[in-house]
Amino acid sequence: MRQQPVLGKYFIYTCEAWRDYRIAIIDERGKPPRLLDGQVFQTEEQAMHGVFVLRVKDLRESVK
């Protein structure tokens, strides 16, 4: 999963340090990331788990 291209990859975006974490996607170089609608995480660990779940879901869908 770490070898995926940067464009289109999920990552953790911190809206407010130590409180508010969201998941975002890099669509194009030089442009701001696109925040995903939905969950706001209270800890970085929760956000990392959210990114992991999305990446696994995408990988499973790509092999169908």
CHARMM-style PDB file with segment names, atoms N, HN, CA, C and O in Angstrom:
ATOM      1  N   MET     1       0.825  -1.205   0.000  1.00  0.00      PROA
ATOM      2  CA  MET     1       0.000   0.000   0.000  1.00  0.00      PROA
ATOM      3  C   MET     1       0.859   1.255   0.000  1.00  0.00      PROA
ATOM      4  O   MET     1       0.444   2.291  -0.519  1.00  0.00      PROA
ATOM      5  N   ARG     2       2.029   1.173   0.566  1.00  0.00      PROA
ATOM      6  HN  ARG     2       2.367   0.331   0.987  1.00  0.00      PROA
ATOM      7  CA  ARG     2       2.883   2.368   0.622  1.00  0.00      PROA
ATOM      8  C   ARG     2       3.485   2.716  -0.729  1.00  0.00      PROA
ATOM      9  O   ARG     2       4.008   3.816  -0.909  1.00  0.00      PROA
ATOM     10  N   GLN     3       3.418   1.792  -1.680  1.00  0.00      PROA
ATOM     11  HN  GLN     3       2.994   0.899  -1.534  1.00  0.00      PROA
ATOM     12  CA  GLN     3       4.018   2.026  -2.981  1.00  0.00      PROA
ATOM     13  C   GLN     3       3.039   2.624  -3.981  1.00  0.00      PROA
ATOM     14  O   GLN     3       3.365   2.768  -5.159  1.00  0.00      PROA
ATOM     15  N   GLN     4       1.854   2.970  -3.524  1.00  0.00      PROA
ATOM     16  HN  GLN     4       1.589   2.854  -2.567  1.00  0.00      PROA
ATOM     17  CA  GLN     4       0.889   3.609  -4.414  1.00  0.00      PROA
ATOM     18  C   GLN     4       1.394   4.989  -4.810  1.00  0.00      PROA
ATOM     19  O   GLN     4       2.141   5.618  -4.060  1.00  0.00      PROA
ATOM     20  N   PRO     5       0.989   5.464  -5.990  1.00  0.00      PROA
ATOM     21  CA  PRO     5       1.390   6.816  -6.388  1.00  0.00      PROA
ATOM     22  C   PRO     5       0.823   7.858  -5.419  1.00  0.00      PROA
ATOM     23  O   PRO     5      -0.210   7.640  -4.786  1.00  0.00      PROA
ATOM     24  N   VAL     6       1.508   8.974  -5.319  1.00  0.00      PROA
ATOM     25  HN  VAL     6       2.348   9.152  -5.833  1.00  0.00      PROA
ATOM     26  CA  VAL     6       1.092  10.030  -4.388  1.00  0.00      PROA
ATOM     27  C   VAL     6      -0.272  10.599  -4.782  1.00  0.00      PROA
ATOM     28  O   VAL     6      -1.128  10.811  -3.922  1.00  0.00      PROA
ATOM     29  N   LEU     7      -0.474  10.845  -6.067  1.00  0.00      PROA
ATOM     30  HN  LEU     7       0.221  10.673  -6.765  1.00  0.00      PROA
ATOM     31  CA  LEU     7      -1.755  11.397  -6.501  1.00  0.00      PROA
ATOM     32  C   LEU     7      -2.855  10.368  -6.280  1.00  0.00      PROA
ATOM     33  O   LEU     7      -2.737   9.217  -6.699  1.00  0.00      PROA
ATOM     34  N   GLY     8      -3.912  10.788  -5.628  1.00  0.00      PROA
ATOM     35  HN  GLY     8      -4.008  11.723  -5.288  1.00  0.00      PROA
ATOM     36  CA  GLY     8      -5.030   9.911  -5.338  1.00  0.00      PROA
ATOM     37  C   GLY     8      -4.886   9.155  -4.030  1.00  0.00      PROA
ATOM     38  O   GLY     8      -5.731   8.322  -3.701  1.00  0.00      PROA
ATOM     39  N   LYS     9      -3.835   9.431  -3.284  1.00  0.00      PROA
ATOM     40  HN  LYS     9      -3.148  10.107  -3.551  1.00  0.00      PROA
ATOM     41  CA  LYS     9      -3.574   8.710  -2.041  1.00  0.00      PROA
ATOM     42  C   LYS     9      -4.258   9.408  -0.861  1.00  0.00      PROA
ATOM     43  O   LYS     9      -4.313  10.636  -0.795  1.00  0.00      PROA
ATOM     44  N   TYR    10      -4.772   8.607   0.056  1.00  0.00      PROA
ATOM     45  HN  TYR    10      -4.728   7.609   0.002  1.00  0.00      PROA
ATOM     46  CA  TYR    10      -5.371   9.143   1.282  1.00  0.00      PROA
ATOM     47  C   TYR    10      -4.272   9.533   2.268  1.00  0.00      PROA
ATOM     48  O   TYR    10      -3.217   8.902   2.319  1.00  0.00      PROA
ATOM     49  N   PHE    11      -4.530  10.569   3.042  1.00  0.00      PROA
ATOM     50  HN  PHE    11      -5.388  11.082   3.001  1.00  0.00      PROA
ATOM     51  CA  PHE    11      -3.603  10.945   4.101  1.00  0.00      PROA
ATOM     52  C   PHE    11      -4.370  11.678   5.196  1.00  0.00      PROA
ATOM     53  O   PHE    11      -5.526  12.060   5.012  1.00  0.00      PROA
ATOM     54  N   ILE    12      -3.720  11.867   6.321  1.00  0.00      PROA
ATOM     55  HN  ILE    12      -2.781  11.557   6.470  1.00  0.00      PROA
ATOM     56  CA  ILE    12      -4.347  12.537   7.465  1.00  0.00      PROA
ATOM     57  C   ILE    12      -4.119  14.037   7.341  1.00  0.00      PROA
ATOM     58  O   ILE    12      -2.992  14.492   7.143  1.00  0.00      PROA
ATOM     59  N   TYR    13      -5.183  14.783   7.459  1.00  0.00      PROA
ATOM     60  HN  TYR    13      -6.098  14.413   7.620  1.00  0.00      PROA
ATOM     61  CA  TYR    13      -5.139  16.236   7.405  1.00  0.00      PROA
ATOM     62  C   TYR    13      -5.547  16.755   8.782  1.00  0.00      PROA
ATOM     63  O   TYR    13      -6.617  16.412   9.285  1.00  0.00      PROA
ATOM     64  N   THR    14      -4.709  17.568   9.382  1.00  0.00      PROA
ATOM     65  HN  THR    14      -3.839  17.846   8.973  1.00  0.00      PROA
ATOM     66  CA  THR    14      -4.995  18.109  10.700  1.00  0.00      PROA
ATOM     67  C   THR    14      -5.654  19.475  10.550  1.00  0.00      PROA
ATOM     68  O   THR    14      -5.028  20.427  10.084  1.00  0.00      PROA
ATOM     69  N   CYS    15      -6.920  19.564  10.947  1.00  0.00      PROA
ATOM     70  HN  CYS    15      -7.428  18.791  11.326  1.00  0.00      PROA
ATOM     71  CA  CYS    15      -7.639  20.833  10.878  1.00  0.00      PROA
ATOM     72  C   CYS    15      -7.299  21.703  12.084  1.00  0.00      PROA
ATOM     73  O   CYS    15      -7.073  22.905  11.945  1.00  0.00      PROA
ATOM     74  N   GLU    16      -7.265  21.098  13.253  1.00  0.00      PROA
ATOM     75  HN  GLU    16      -7.449  20.122  13.366  1.00  0.00      PROA
ATOM     76  CA  GLU    16      -6.904  21.800  14.481  1.00  0.00      PROA
ATOM     77  C   GLU    16      -5.963  20.879  15.243  1.00  0.00      PROA
ATOM     78  O   GLU    16      -6.340  19.769  15.619  1.00  0.00      PROA
ATOM     79  N   ALA    17      -4.750  21.337  15.469  1.00  0.00      PROA
ATOM     80  HN  ALA    17      -4.443  22.238  15.164  1.00  0.00      PROA
ATOM     81  CA  ALA    17      -3.715  20.484  16.059  1.00  0.00      PROA
ATOM     82  C   ALA    17      -4.168  19.813  17.352  1.00  0.00      PROA
ATOM     83  O   ALA    17      -4.741  20.441  18.243  1.00  0.00      PROA
ATOM     84  N   TRP    18      -3.888  18.518  17.417  1.00  0.00      PROA
ATOM     85  HN  TRP    18      -3.422  18.009  16.694  1.00  0.00      PROA
ATOM     86  CA  TRP    18      -4.149  17.679  18.585  1.00  0.00      PROA
ATOM     87  C   TRP    18      -5.635  17.487  18.900  1.00  0.00      PROA
ATOM     88  O   TRP    18      -5.964  17.000  19.982  1.00  0.00      PROA
ATOM     89  N   ARG    19      -6.539  17.854  17.988  1.00  0.00      PROA
ATOM     90  HN  ARG    19      -6.272  18.250  17.109  1.00  0.00      PROA
ATOM     91  CA  ARG    19      -7.974  17.719  18.261  1.00  0.00      PROA
ATOM     92  C   ARG    19      -8.779  17.184  17.098  1.00  0.00      PROA
ATOM     93  O   ARG    19      -9.639  16.321  17.276  1.00  0.00      PROA
ATOM     94  N   ASP    20      -8.510  17.682  15.932  1.00  0.00      PROA
ATOM     95  HN  ASP    20      -7.812  18.383  15.788  1.00  0.00      PROA
ATOM     96  CA  ASP    20      -9.408  17.496  14.798  1.00  0.00      PROA
ATOM     97  C   ASP    20      -8.630  16.962  13.603  1.00  0.00      PROA
ATOM     98  O   ASP    20      -7.847  17.689  12.992  1.00  0.00      PROA
ATOM     99  N   TYR    21      -8.847  15.692  13.272  1.00  0.00      PROA
ATOM    100  HN  TYR    21      -9.483  15.101  13.769  1.00  0.00      PROA
ATOM    101  CA  TYR    21      -8.149  15.058  12.161  1.00  0.00      PROA
ATOM    102  C   TYR    21      -9.170  14.599  11.141  1.00  0.00      PROA
ATOM    103  O   TYR    21     -10.226  14.075  11.496  1.00  0.00      PROA
ATOM    104  N   ARG    22      -8.854  14.797   9.883  1.00  0.00      PROA
ATOM    105  HN  ARG    22      -7.996  15.223   9.595  1.00  0.00      PROA
ATOM    106  CA  ARG    22      -9.734  14.362   8.794  1.00  0.00      PROA
ATOM    107  C   ARG    22      -8.897  13.604   7.780  1.00  0.00      PROA
ATOM    108  O   ARG    22      -7.667  13.607   7.830  1.00  0.00      PROA
ATOM    109  N   ILE    23      -9.590  12.958   6.864  1.00  0.00      PROA
ATOM    110  HN  ILE    23     -10.589  12.955   6.823  1.00  0.00      PROA
ATOM    111  CA  ILE    23      -8.899  12.253   5.787  1.00  0.00      PROA
ATOM    112  C   ILE    23      -9.041  13.083   4.515  1.00  0.00      PROA
ATOM    113  O   ILE    23     -10.120  13.581   4.195  1.00  0.00      PROA
ATOM    114  N   ALA    24      -7.936  13.218   3.806  1.00  0.00      PROA
ATOM    115  HN  ALA    24      -7.059  12.814   4.067  1.00  0.00      PROA
ATOM    116  CA  ALA    24      -7.924  14.008   2.580  1.00  0.00      PROA
ATOM    117  C   ALA    24      -7.254  13.204   1.468  1.00  0.00      PROA
ATOM    118  O   ALA    24      -6.635  12.168   1.708  1.00  0.00      PROA
ATOM    119  N   ILE    25      -7.396  13.713   0.248  1.00  0.00      PROA
ATOM    120  HN  ILE    25      -7.899  14.555   0.053  1.00  0.00      PROA
ATOM    121  CA  ILE    25      -6.803  13.085  -0.931  1.00  0.00      PROA
ATOM    122  C   ILE    25      -6.046  14.152  -1.713  1.00  0.00      PROA
ATOM    123  O   ILE    25      -6.503  15.287  -1.845  1.00  0.00      PROA
ATOM    124  N   ILE    26      -4.882  13.768  -2.227  1.00  0.00      PROA
ATOM    125  HN  ILE    26      -4.510  12.846  -2.120  1.00  0.00      PROA
ATOM    126  CA  ILE    26      -4.122  14.653  -3.114  1.00  0.00      PROA
ATOM    127  C   ILE    26      -4.589  14.346  -4.534  1.00  0.00      PROA
ATOM    128  O   ILE    26      -4.304  13.272  -5.064  1.00  0.00      PROA
ATOM    129  N   ASP    27      -5.308  15.289  -5.153  1.00  0.00      PROA
ATOM    130  HN  ASP    27      -5.540  16.161  -4.722  1.00  0.00      PROA
ATOM    131  CA  ASP    27      -5.802  15.090  -6.514  1.00  0.00      PROA
ATOM    132  C   ASP    27      -4.811  15.567  -7.571  1.00  0.00      PROA
ATOM    133  O   ASP    27      -4.596  14.900  -8.583  1.00  0.00      PROA
ATOM    134  N   GLU    28      -4.206  16.738  -7.322  1.00  0.00      PROA
ATOM    135  HN  GLU    28      -4.381  17.280  -6.500  1.00  0.00      PROA
ATOM    136  CA  GLU    28      -3.258  17.315  -8.281  1.00  0.00      PROA
ATOM    137  C   GLU    28      -2.130  17.991  -7.535  1.00  0.00      PROA
ATOM    138  O   GLU    28      -2.329  18.577  -6.470  1.00  0.00      PROA
ATOM    139  N   ARG    29      -0.946  17.902  -8.106  1.00  0.00      PROA
ATOM    140  HN  ARG    29      -0.785  17.426  -8.970  1.00  0.00      PROA
ATOM    141  CA  ARG    29       0.197  18.606  -7.497  1.00  0.00      PROA
ATOM    142  C   ARG    29      -0.029  20.113  -7.572  1.00  0.00      PROA
ATOM    143  O   ARG    29      -0.531  20.628  -8.571  1.00  0.00      PROA
ATOM    144  N   GLY    30       0.348  20.809  -6.505  1.00  0.00      PROA
ATOM    145  HN  GLY    30       0.756  20.390  -5.694  1.00  0.00      PROA
ATOM    146  CA  GLY    30       0.241  22.255  -6.479  1.00  0.00      PROA
ATOM    147  C   GLY    30      -1.142  22.775  -6.132  1.00  0.00      PROA
ATOM    148  O   GLY    30      -1.348  23.988  -6.076  1.00  0.00      PROA
ATOM    149  N   LYS    31      -2.095  21.879  -5.899  1.00  0.00      PROA
ATOM    150  HN  LYS    31      -1.928  20.894  -5.945  1.00  0.00      PROA
ATOM    151  CA  LYS    31      -3.443  22.295  -5.528  1.00  0.00      PROA
ATOM    152  C   LYS    31      -3.725  21.810  -4.115  1.00  0.00      PROA
ATOM    153  O   LYS    31      -3.141  20.819  -3.675  1.00  0.00      PROA
ATOM    154  N   PRO    32      -4.614  22.493  -3.396  1.00  0.00      PROA
ATOM    155  CA  PRO    32      -4.938  22.046  -2.032  1.00  0.00      PROA
ATOM    156  C   PRO    32      -5.572  20.660  -2.049  1.00  0.00      PROA
ATOM    157  O   PRO    32      -6.227  20.285  -3.021  1.00  0.00      PROA
ATOM    158  N   PRO    33      -5.378  19.901  -0.973  1.00  0.00      PROA
ATOM    159  CA  PRO    33      -5.988  18.575  -0.916  1.00  0.00      PROA
ATOM    160  C   PRO    33      -7.510  18.672  -0.811  1.00  0.00      PROA
ATOM    161  O   PRO    33      -8.061  19.691  -0.395  1.00  0.00      PROA
ATOM    162  N   ARG    34      -8.167  17.587  -1.198  1.00  0.00      PROA
ATOM    163  HN  ARG    34      -7.719  16.758  -1.536  1.00  0.00      PROA
ATOM    164  CA  ARG    34      -9.624  17.516  -1.097  1.00  0.00      PROA
ATOM    165  C   ARG    34      -9.966  16.739   0.174  1.00  0.00      PROA
ATOM    166  O   ARG    34      -9.600  15.573   0.317  1.00  0.00      PROA
ATOM    167  N   LEU    35     -10.672  17.402   1.094  1.00  0.00      PROA
ATOM    168  HN  LEU    35     -10.969  18.350   0.977  1.00  0.00      PROA
ATOM    169  CA  LEU    35     -11.090  16.739   2.327  1.00  0.00      PROA
ATOM    170  C   LEU    35     -12.288  15.856   2.043  1.00  0.00      PROA
ATOM    171  O   LEU    35     -13.221  16.271   1.357  1.00  0.00      PROA
ATOM    172  N   LEU    36     -12.266  14.636   2.570  1.00  0.00      PROA
ATOM    173  HN  LEU    36     -11.508  14.299   3.128  1.00  0.00      PROA
ATOM    174  CA  LEU    36     -13.404  13.747   2.415  1.00  0.00      PROA
ATOM    175  C   LEU    36     -14.504  14.160   3.369  1.00  0.00      PROA
ATOM    176  O   LEU    36     -14.248  14.538   4.512  1.00  0.00      PROA
ATOM    177  N   ASP    37     -15.721  14.082   2.889  1.00  0.00      PROA
ATOM    178  HN  ASP    37     -15.929  13.775   1.961  1.00  0.00      PROA
ATOM    179  CA  ASP    37     -16.860  14.343   3.763  1.00  0.00      PROA
ATOM    180  C   ASP    37     -16.980  13.184   4.734  1.00  0.00      PROA
ATOM    181  O   ASP    37     -16.594  12.055   4.434  1.00  0.00      PROA
ATOM    182  N   GLY    38     -17.508  13.478   5.869  1.00  0.00      PROA
ATOM    183  HN  GLY    38     -17.821  14.395   6.113  1.00  0.00      PROA
ATOM    184  CA  GLY    38     -17.736  12.372   6.796  1.00  0.00      PROA
ATOM    185  C   GLY    38     -17.024  12.557   8.107  1.00  0.00      PROA
ATOM    186  O   GLY    38     -17.163  13.579   8.779  1.00  0.00      PROA
ATOM    187  N   GLN    39     -16.261  11.549   8.457  1.00  0.00      PROA
ATOM    188  HN  GLN    39     -16.148  10.719   7.911  1.00  0.00      PROA
ATOM    189  CA  GLN    39     -15.737  11.456   9.797  1.00  0.00      PROA
ATOM    190  C   GLN    39     -14.699  12.507  10.149  1.00  0.00      PROA
ATOM    191  O   GLN    39     -13.867  12.905   9.334  1.00  0.00      PROA
ATOM    192  N   VAL    40     -14.785  12.937  11.397  1.00  0.00      PROA
ATOM    193  HN  VAL    40     -15.461  12.614  12.059  1.00  0.00      PROA
ATOM    194  CA  VAL    40     -13.759  13.762  12.020  1.00  0.00      PROA
ATOM    195  C   VAL    40     -13.241  12.930  13.190  1.00  0.00      PROA
ATOM    196  O   VAL    40     -14.014  12.472  14.032  1.00  0.00      PROA
ATOM    197  N   PHE    41     -11.938  12.743  13.229  1.00  0.00      PROA
ATOM    198  HN  PHE    41     -11.310  13.115  12.545  1.00  0.00      PROA
ATOM    199  CA  PHE    41     -11.327  11.894  14.246  1.00  0.00      PROA
ATOM    200  C   PHE    41     -10.747  12.748  15.364  1.00  0.00      PROA
ATOM    201  O   PHE    41     -10.263  13.855  15.128  1.00  0.00      PROA
ATOM    202  N   GLN    42     -10.802  12.228  16.571  1.00  0.00      PROA
ATOM    203  HN  GLN    42     -11.196  11.329  16.763  1.00  0.00      PROA
ATOM    204  CA  GLN    42     -10.302  12.966  17.729  1.00  0.00      PROA
ATOM    205  C   GLN    42      -8.830  12.703  18.004  1.00  0.00      PROA
ATOM    206  O   GLN    42      -8.165  13.515  18.648  1.00  0.00      PROA
ATOM    207  N   THR    43      -8.311  11.567  17.518  1.00  0.00      PROA
ATOM    208  HN  THR    43      -8.851  10.908  16.995  1.00  0.00      PROA
ATOM    209  CA  THR    43      -6.896  11.261  17.712  1.00  0.00      PROA
ATOM    210  C   THR    43      -6.255  10.904  16.376  1.00  0.00      PROA
ATOM    211  O   THR    43      -6.931  10.506  15.427  1.00  0.00      PROA
ATOM    212  N   GLU    44      -4.952  11.054  16.328  1.00  0.00      PROA
ATOM    213  HN  GLU    44      -4.403  11.377  17.098  1.00  0.00      PROA
ATOM    214  CA  GLU    44      -4.215  10.703  15.119  1.00  0.00      PROA
ATOM    215  C   GLU    44      -4.301   9.197  14.852  1.00  0.00      PROA
ATOM    216  O   GLU    44      -4.377   8.772  13.700  1.00  0.00      PROA
ATOM    217  N   GLU    45      -4.291   8.404  15.906  1.00  0.00      PROA
ATOM    218  HN  GLU    45      -4.230   8.750  16.842  1.00  0.00      PROA
ATOM    219  CA  GLU    45      -4.380   6.952  15.750  1.00  0.00      PROA
ATOM    220  C   GLU    45      -5.703   6.538  15.105  1.00  0.00      PROA
ATOM    221  O   GLU    45      -5.729   5.659  14.244  1.00  0.00      PROA
ATOM    222  N   GLN    46      -6.795   7.170  15.520  1.00  0.00      PROA
ATOM    223  HN  GLN    46      -6.774   7.884  16.220  1.00  0.00      PROA
ATOM    224  CA  GLN    46      -8.096   6.875  14.909  1.00  0.00      PROA
ATOM    225  C   GLN    46      -8.086   7.247  13.430  1.00  0.00      PROA
ATOM    226  O   GLN    46      -8.627   6.520  12.597  1.00  0.00      PROA
ATOM    227  N   ALA    47      -7.474   8.373  13.111  1.00  0.00      PROA
ATOM    228  HN  ALA    47      -7.034   8.963  13.788  1.00  0.00      PROA
ATOM    229  CA  ALA    47      -7.392   8.816  11.717  1.00  0.00      PROA
ATOM    230  C   ALA    47      -6.525   7.861  10.897  1.00  0.00      PROA
ATOM    231  O   ALA    47      -6.854   7.566   9.748  1.00  0.00      PROA
ATOM    232  N   MET    48      -5.424   7.376  11.470  1.00  0.00      PROA
ATOM    233  HN  MET    48      -5.156   7.615  12.404  1.00  0.00      PROA
ATOM    234  CA  MET    48      -4.570   6.423  10.762  1.00  0.00      PROA
ATOM    235  C   MET    48      -5.331   5.136  10.472  1.00  0.00      PROA
ATOM    236  O   MET    48      -5.177   4.551   9.400  1.00  0.00      PROA
ATOM    237  N   HSD    49      -6.140   4.699  11.407  1.00  0.00      PROA
ATOM    238  HN  HSD    49      -6.265   5.174  12.278  1.00  0.00      PROA
ATOM    239  CA  HSD    49      -6.957   3.510  11.184  1.00  0.00      PROA
ATOM    240  C   HSD    49      -7.970   3.769  10.062  1.00  0.00      PROA
ATOM    241  O   HSD    49      -8.207   2.900   9.224  1.00  0.00      PROA
ATOM    242  N   GLY    50      -8.562   4.966  10.050  1.00  0.00      PROA
ATOM    243  HN  GLY    50      -8.369   5.673  10.731  1.00  0.00      PROA
ATOM    244  CA  GLY    50      -9.506   5.326   8.992  1.00  0.00      PROA
ATOM    245  C   GLY    50      -8.864   5.299   7.616  1.00  0.00      PROA
ATOM    246  O   GLY    50      -9.476   4.828   6.657  1.00  0.00      PROA
ATOM    247  N   VAL    51      -7.638   5.799   7.505  1.00  0.00      PROA
ATOM    248  HN  VAL    51      -7.141   6.182   8.283  1.00  0.00      PROA
ATOM    249  CA  VAL    51      -6.903   5.775   6.237  1.00  0.00      PROA
ATOM    250  C   VAL    51      -6.618   4.325   5.835  1.00  0.00      PROA
ATOM    251  O   VAL    51      -6.786   3.956   4.673  1.00  0.00      PROA
ATOM    252  N   PHE    52      -6.193   3.518   6.785  1.00  0.00      PROA
ATOM    253  HN  PHE    52      -6.057   3.818   7.729  1.00  0.00      PROA
ATOM    254  CA  PHE    52      -5.913   2.108   6.515  1.00  0.00      PROA
ATOM    255  C   PHE    52      -7.148   1.401   5.969  1.00  0.00      PROA
ATOM    256  O   PHE    52      -7.060   0.665   4.987  1.00  0.00      PROA
ATOM    257  N   VAL    53      -8.290   1.619   6.599  1.00  0.00      PROA
ATOM    258  HN  VAL    53      -8.361   2.217   7.397  1.00  0.00      PROA
ATOM    259  CA  VAL    53      -9.532   0.970   6.172  1.00  0.00      PROA
ATOM    260  C   VAL    53      -9.894   1.387   4.743  1.00  0.00      PROA
ATOM    261  O   VAL    53     -10.297   0.543   3.942  1.00  0.00      PROA
ATOM    262  N   LEU    54      -9.758   2.662   4.417  1.00  0.00      PROA
ATOM    263  HN  LEU    54      -9.431   3.348   5.068  1.00  0.00      PROA
ATOM    264  CA  LEU    54     -10.063   3.129   3.063  1.00  0.00      PROA
ATOM    265  C   LEU    54      -9.112   2.519   2.028  1.00  0.00      PROA
ATOM    266  O   LEU    54      -9.540   2.137   0.939  1.00  0.00      PROA
ATOM    267  N   ARG    55      -7.829   2.429   2.368  1.00  0.00      PROA
ATOM    268  HN  ARG    55      -7.481   2.739   3.253  1.00  0.00      PROA
ATOM    269  CA  ARG    55      -6.852   1.860   1.434  1.00  0.00      PROA
ATOM    270  C   ARG    55      -7.130   0.374   1.193  1.00  0.00      PROA
ATOM    271  O   ARG    55      -7.041  -0.099   0.059  1.00  0.00      PROA
ATOM    272  N   VAL    56      -7.463  -0.357   2.252  1.00  0.00      PROA
ATOM    273  HN  VAL    56      -7.535   0.027   3.173  1.00  0.00      PROA
ATOM    274  CA  VAL    56      -7.791  -1.776   2.093  1.00  0.00      PROA
ATOM    275  C   VAL    56      -9.039  -1.932   1.230  1.00  0.00      PROA
ATOM    276  O   VAL    56      -9.082  -2.792   0.350  1.00  0.00      PROA
ATOM    277  N   LYS    57     -10.045  -1.112   1.476  1.00  0.00      PROA
ATOM    278  HN  LYS    57     -10.010  -0.414   2.191  1.00  0.00      PROA
ATOM    279  CA  LYS    57     -11.285  -1.163   0.692  1.00  0.00      PROA
ATOM    280  C   LYS    57     -10.987  -0.931  -0.789  1.00  0.00      PROA
ATOM    281  O   LYS    57     -11.483  -1.662  -1.646  1.00  0.00      PROA
ATOM    282  N   ASP    58     -10.182   0.080  -1.088  1.00  0.00      PROA
ATOM    283  HN  ASP    58      -9.779   0.675  -0.392  1.00  0.00      PROA
ATOM    284  CA  ASP    58      -9.823   0.372  -2.481  1.00  0.00      PROA
ATOM    285  C   ASP    58      -9.045  -0.778  -3.116  1.00  0.00      PROA
ATOM    286  O   ASP    58      -9.287  -1.122  -4.273  1.00  0.00      PROA
ATOM    287  N   LEU    59      -8.122  -1.370  -2.378  1.00  0.00      PROA
ATOM    288  HN  LEU    59      -7.925  -1.090  -1.438  1.00  0.00      PROA
ATOM    289  CA  LEU    59      -7.350  -2.494  -2.918  1.00  0.00      PROA
ATOM    290  C   LEU    59      -8.248  -3.697  -3.195  1.00  0.00      PROA
ATOM    291  O   LEU    59      -8.096  -4.365  -4.218  1.00  0.00      PROA
ATOM    292  N   ARG    60      -9.165  -3.967  -2.303  1.00  0.00      PROA
ATOM    293  HN  ARG    60      -9.289  -3.423  -1.473  1.00  0.00      PROA
ATOM    294  CA  ARG    60     -10.080  -5.099  -2.512  1.00  0.00      PROA
ATOM    295  C   ARG    60     -10.954  -4.876  -3.729  1.00  0.00      PROA
ATOM    296  O   ARG    60     -11.211  -5.811  -4.488  1.00  0.00      PROA
ATOM    297  N   GLU    61     -11.419  -3.636  -3.929  1.00  0.00      PROA
ATOM    298  HN  GLU    61     -11.211  -2.877  -3.313  1.00  0.00      PROA
ATOM    299  CA  GLU    61     -12.261  -3.331  -5.077  1.00  0.00      PROA
ATOM    300  C   GLU    61     -11.466  -3.400  -6.383  1.00  0.00      PROA
ATOM    301  O   GLU    61     -12.031  -3.706  -7.434  1.00  0.00      PROA
ATOM    302  N   SER    62     -10.186  -3.125  -6.327  1.00  0.00      PROA
ATOM    303  HN  SER    62      -9.727  -2.877  -5.474  1.00  0.00      PROA
ATOM    304  CA  SER    62      -9.376  -3.117  -7.552  1.00  0.00      PROA
ATOM    305  C   SER    62      -9.063  -4.530  -8.064  1.00  0.00      PROA
ATOM    306  O   SER    62      -8.695  -4.695  -9.227  1.00  0.00      PROA
ATOM    307  N   VAL    63      -9.203  -5.538  -7.216  1.00  0.00      PROA
ATOM    308  HN  VAL    63      -9.502  -5.404  -6.271  1.00  0.00      PROA
ATOM    309  CA  VAL    63      -8.893  -6.909  -7.646  1.00  0.00      PROA
ATOM    310  C   VAL    63     -10.145  -7.697  -8.015  1.00  0.00      PROA
ATOM    311  O   VAL    63     -10.032  -8.866  -8.384  1.00  0.00      PROA
ATOM    312  N   LYS    64     -11.298  -7.119  -7.931  1.00  0.00      PROA
ATOM    313  HN  LYS    64     -11.389  -6.169  -7.631  1.00  0.00      PROA
ATOM    314  CA  LYS    64     -12.552  -7.814  -8.284  1.00  0.00      PROA
ATOM    315  C   LYS    64     -12.700  -7.917  -9.776  1.00  0.00      PROA
ATOM    316  OT1 LYS    64     -13.688  -8.467 -10.262  1.00  0.00      PROA
TER     317      LYS     64
END
